Amino acid sequence: MNPLNPNRKYLTLLDPRGRCGRMEGLLLRESRAENFYPFLDLETCSSPLNRNPGSTLQVPVQRLHGKVASRLWSTVIHWKELRSVQPAGSGGFGSVYKADYFGETVALKKVKKCTKNKLASRQSFWAELNAAHLRHGNVVRVIAATTCMPADFGDDSSIGAVLMEFVGDRNLQQIIYGGCDPLEDRCVRYATDIARGLRFLHSHSVLHLDIKPANVLVSGEDVCKIVDFGSSLKLDHRCEVSCLSPHLSHVGGTYTHRAPELLKGEGLSAKADIFSFGITLWQLITREQPYTGDRQHVLYAVVAHNLRPSVQEHPVFQSEQGRQCRTLLGRCWSGDGRCRPTAQELVPQLEQISSQT
């Protein structure tokens, strides 16, 4: 039974603006009432996103029943259940810790505030949850998220925390540039994992918008999983959305992987992820950095002169598999997004290339 409306099967919470800006844009859709706590503390889930077309945030909440839930995610982190908390990494986004949570190894991500652009940092935190209600083997699973942290975990520099499955200590960037092991037999398989994750996300209207090797974790089973949704967007197909929209100030991505239409401030689509995927695939194959030189020069050349990473100088593209990958790369990083394949089309093409090794 829906605790707010006994006659409704699903609980829908629309934008209650006017409550001091708390919870703007929060939308709960088609979440079964039996998955909700009897009382949901919405103060721990105060999304700053405006409820504008293209910026929908879905927040289903589940009971834990004494263990980490396998389907939906929670707005409550049971801090006392975190054990053996150890630093696992840090970056511009904040810090990541490895911990035990109800007997499961998890990753705790503390998201840092951006003092220069507070709105963008808040939007980025809530964008982390655009895929929280989704489950797929090539997407890192979110367990819980909250903006309320106890004093011994939080500080003034943190905007909130996200609890995720712990995939492992390696990301794709470390494997590409930090190891000596050959990647020839794995690069297409890794790329297929990423494409499968994108196919799933795009089927649920979620754009990642920052696909790159550093945002792909590799598990102990050698499976790639997409992580870090701080630049992501949940599309509303009723309208076209530009990355220049003021409520999308968190959308940016890494300039070396950013699609030309994002650089020009044009409409966003899933094809932006395909462009980034193409650059990532090139890195997997060549194990080199895509561009050198001044950042502004690269940005201008990508848009104005169709600059792309070199494929002519690499002998790896001379084999039969290499030629197929070269053709695929040309389609993925086309300046015209309409000419790029969809993730749905990418997966079977990569599977076919992989089968020839």
C-alpha positions in Angstrom: 0.0 0.0 0.0 1.2 3.5 -0.8 1.6 5.1 2.7 0.7 8.5 1.2 -2.2 7.4 -0.8 -3.8 3.9 0.0 -5.6 3.9 -3.4 -2.3 4.0 -5.4 0.1 1.2 -6.0 3.0 3.4 -6.7 4.4 6.4 -4.8 5.0 9.5 -6.8 6.7 12.5 -5.3 6.8 15.6 -7.4 8.7 18.9 -7.0 7.7 20.5 -3.7 9.3 23.8 -4.4 9.1 26.5 -1.8 10.5 24.4 1.0 13.6 26.6 1.3 15.0 25.1 -1.8 15.1 21.6 -0.3 14.5 18.6 -2.6 13.9 20.6 -5.8 13.4 18.4 -8.7 13.2 15.2 -6.7 11.0 12.7 -8.5 10.2 9.2 -7.4 8.6 7.2 -10.2 6.9 3.8 -10.2 8.7 2.6 -7.1 6.6 -0.1 -5.4 5.3 0.9 -2.0 6.5 -2.3 -0.3 10.1 -1.2 -1.1 9.8 2.0 0.9 10.6 2.7 4.5 7.5 3.4 6.6 9.0 6.9 7.0 11.3 8.3 4.4 13.6 11.0 5.7 13.7 13.3 2.7 16.0 15.7 4.4 18.8 13.2 3.6 17.9 13.4 -0.1 17.6 17.1 -0.9 18.3 17.3 -4.6 19.2 20.8 -5.8 18.3 20.0 -9.4 15.5 22.1 -10.9 12.7 20.1 -12.3 13.4 21.2 -15.9 12.9 19.0 -18.9 15.9 16.7 -19.4 17.0 16.7 -15.7 14.8 14.1 -14.1 16.2 12.4 -11.1 14.7 9.0 -10.1 15.2 8.0 -6.5 13.8 4.6 -5.5 14.4 3.6 -1.9 14.6 0.1 -0.4 14.6 -1.7 2.9 17.9 -3.2 3.9 16.6 -6.2 6.0 20.0 -6.5 7.7 22.0 -6.7 4.5 23.0 -4.8 1.4 20.0 -4.9 -1.0 20.5 -6.3 -4.4 17.9 -4.3 -6.4 17.2 -0.8 -5.4 19.2 1.7 -3.4 18.7 3.7 -0.2 18.8 7.3 0.9 20.2 6.1 4.2 23.7 4.9 5.0 23.9 2.9 8.2 27.2 4.5 9.3 27.6 2.2 12.3 27.7 -0.8 10.0 30.8 0.4 8.2 33.8 -1.5 9.3 37.5 -1.5 8.4 37.4 1.8 6.5 40.6 2.3 4.5 41.6 5.0 2.0 41.4 3.6 -1.6 42.0 6.7 -3.8 41.3 10.4 -4.3 41.0 12.9 -7.0 39.3 16.2 -8.0 35.9 14.7 -7.1 36.8 13.8 -3.5 38.0 10.6 -1.8 37.1 6.9 -2.1 37.4 4.4 0.8 37.2 0.7 1.0 35.0 -0.8 3.8 32.9 -3.6 5.0 29.1 -3.0 5.1 26.7 -5.7 6.4 29.4 -8.3 5.4 29.9 -7.0 1.9 33.0 -5.1 0.6 31.9 -1.7 -0.6 33.4 1.6 -1.8 32.5 4.8 0.0 32.8 7.9 -2.2 32.9 11.2 -0.4 32.1 13.9 -2.9 33.9 17.2 -2.4 32.3 20.6 -2.7 33.5 23.0 -5.4 34.0 26.4 -3.9 34.1 28.1 -7.3 30.8 26.7 -8.5 28.7 25.4 -5.7 25.7 24.7 -7.9 27.7 22.6 -10.3 29.1 20.5 -7.5 25.7 19.9 -6.0 24.3 19.0 -9.5 27.3 16.7 -10.0 26.6 14.9 -6.7 23.0 14.2 -7.7 23.9 13.3 -11.2 25.9 10.4 -9.6 22.5 8.9 -8.9 21.1 9.0 -12.4 21.8 5.2 -12.8 21.4 4.3 -9.1 18.1 2.5 -9.8 19.6 0.4 -12.6 21.4 -2.9 -12.4 23.8 -4.3 -15.0 26.9 -6.4 -15.0 28.9 -3.6 -16.7 27.7 -0.7 -14.5 28.9 -0.2 -11.0 26.0 -0.7 -8.5 25.0 2.1 -6.2 23.9 0.8 -2.7 23.1 4.1 -0.9 23.6 7.8 -1.0 23.1 10.7 1.4 24.0 14.3 2.2 23.9 13.6 5.9 27.2 12.4 7.4 28.3 12.0 11.0 31.1 14.2 12.2 33.7 11.4 12.1 32.9 10.7 8.4 32.0 14.1 7.1 33.5 17.5 7.0 32.8 21.0 5.6 34.5 20.1 2.3 32.1 17.2 1.5 28.7 17.6 -0.1 27.6 14.0 0.4 28.6 10.4 0.2 27.8 7.5 -2.2 28.1 3.9 -1.2 28.8 1.5 -4.1 29.9 -2.0 -4.8 33.6 -2.5 -4.5 34.8 -3.6 -7.9 38.6 -3.7 -7.4 41.7 -1.5 -7.2 42.2 -1.2 -10.9 40.8 1.1 -13.5 41.3 0.9 -17.3 43.7 3.8 -17.4 46.0 2.1 -14.9 45.9 -1.1 -17.0 46.6 0.8 -20.3 49.4 3.0 -19.1 50.7 1.4 -16.0 51.2 -2.3 -16.9 53.5 -4.2 -19.2 51.1 -7.0 -19.9 50.0 -7.2 -23.6 46.4 -6.0 -24.3 45.9 -7.3 -27.8 43.8 -10.3 -26.6 41.8 -8.2 -24.2 41.3 -4.7 -25.7 38.3 -5.7 -27.9 36.8 -7.7 -25.0 37.1 -4.7 -22.7 35.6 -2.5 -25.3 32.7 -4.9 -25.7 32.1 -4.7 -21.9 31.9 -0.9 -22.1 29.6 -1.0 -25.1 27.3 -3.4 -23.3 27.2 -1.0 -20.3 26.4 1.9 -22.6 23.7 0.0 -24.5 22.0 -0.7 -21.1 22.3 2.9 -19.9 21.1 4.4 -23.2 18.1 2.0 -23.2 17.1 3.7 -19.9 17.8 7.2 -21.3 20.9 7.8 -19.2 23.9 9.5 -20.8 27.2 9.1 -19.0 29.0 12.0 -20.8 32.4 11.2 -19.4 33.5 7.9 -20.8 37.2 7.5 -20.5 39.6 4.8 -19.2 39.8 6.3 -15.7 36.0 5.9 -15.4 36.0 2.2 -16.2 36.9 -0.1 -13.3 38.2 -3.7 -14.0 37.1 -6.4 -11.6 39.0 -9.3 -10.3 37.2 -11.4 -12.9 38.6 -9.1 -15.6 35.2 -7.5 -16.3 34.9 -3.8 -17.1 32.3 -1.7 -15.2 31.4 1.9 -15.9 31.6 4.2 -12.9 31.5 8.0 -12.0 28.2 9.4 -13.2 29.0 13.0 -12.0 28.6 14.4 -15.5 25.6 12.2 -16.5 22.2 13.2 -17.6 18.8 11.5 -17.6 17.2 12.5 -20.9 13.6 13.6 -21.3 12.8 12.7 -24.9 10.1 15.4 -25.0 12.7 18.1 -25.6 16.2 18.7 -26.8 18.8 19.6 -24.1 21.9 21.7 -24.6 24.9 21.3 -22.3 24.8 25.2 -22.1 21.5 25.0 -20.2 22.0 26.6 -16.8 20.7 23.6 -14.9 23.2 21.4 -16.6 26.4 23.2 -15.4 27.8 19.9 -14.2 27.9 18.5 -17.7 31.3 18.7 -19.1 33.4 15.6 -19.3 37.1 15.3 -20.1 38.1 17.6 -23.1 40.2 14.9 -24.8 37.1 12.7 -25.0 34.4 15.3 -25.4 32.2 15.1 -28.6 32.3 18.1 -30.9 28.7 18.9 -30.3 29.4 19.2 -26.6 32.3 21.6 -27.3 30.0 23.7 -29.5 27.1 23.7 -27.0 24.7 21.9 -29.3 22.0 19.4 -28.4 23.0 16.3 -26.3 22.3 12.8 -27.3 23.6 9.3 -26.7 25.9 9.7 -29.6 28.2 11.9 -27.4 29.0 8.7 -25.4 29.8 6.9 -28.6 32.4 9.6 -29.5 34.0 9.2 -26.1 33.9 5.4 -26.5 35.8 5.7 -29.8 38.7 7.7 -28.2 38.8 5.1 -25.3 38.9 2.2 -27.8 41.8 3.9 -29.6 43.7 4.2 -26.3 43.1 0.5 -25.6 44.5 -0.4 -28.9 47.5 1.9 -29.0 48.2 2.5 -25.3 49.0 6.1 -26.1 47.5 9.5 -25.1 45.0 10.7 -27.8 46.4 14.3 -28.1 49.4 16.4 -27.3 49.8 20.1 -27.2 47.8 23.1 -25.8 44.3 22.3 -24.6 42.7 25.2 -26.4 44.5 24.3 -29.6 43.2 20.7 -29.3 39.6 21.9 -28.6 39.6 24.2 -31.6 41.2 21.6 -33.9 38.7 18.9 -32.9 35.8 21.1 -33.9 37.2 23.2 -36.7 39.6 20.7 -38.4 38.1 17.4 -37.4 41.3 16.5 -35.4 41.3 12.9 -34.2 44.0 10.5 -32.8 46.3 9.1 -35.4 45.6 5.6 -36.9 47.8 5.8 -39.9 51.1 5.6 -38.0 50.3 2.5 -35.9 51.2 -0.9 -37.3 48.5 -2.4 -35.0 45.9 -1.1 -37.4 47.4 -3.0 -40.4 46.2 -6.5 -39.3 42.7 -7.7 -40.3 41.4 -7.0 -36.9 43.2 -3.7 -36.8 41.6 -2.6 -40.1 38.1 -3.5 -38.7 38.8 -1.5 -35.6 40.1 1.4 -37.7 36.8 1.5 -39.7 34.8 1.3 -36.4 36.8 4.1 -34.9 36.1 6.4 -37.9 32.4 5.8 -37.4 32.5 6.3 -33.7 34.3 9.6 -33.7 32.6 11.1 -36.8 32.0 14.8 -36.5 28.3 14.2 -37.4 26.7 12.4 -34.5 24.1 11.0 -36.9 26.8 9.0 -38.6 28.0 7.3 -35.4 26.6 3.9 -34.5 24.4 3.4 -31.5 25.6 1.3 -28.6 23.0 -1.3 -29.7 24.8 -1.5 -33.1 28.3 -1.4 -31.5 28.0 -4.6 -29.4 27.5 -7.2 -32.2 30.2 -5.5 -34.3 32.7 -5.7 -31.4 31.6 -9.3 -30.7 32.3 -10.2 -34.3 35.7 -8.6 -34.2 36.5 -10.4 -31.0 35.5 -13.7 -32.4 38.2 -13.5 -35.0 41.1 -13.4 -32.6 
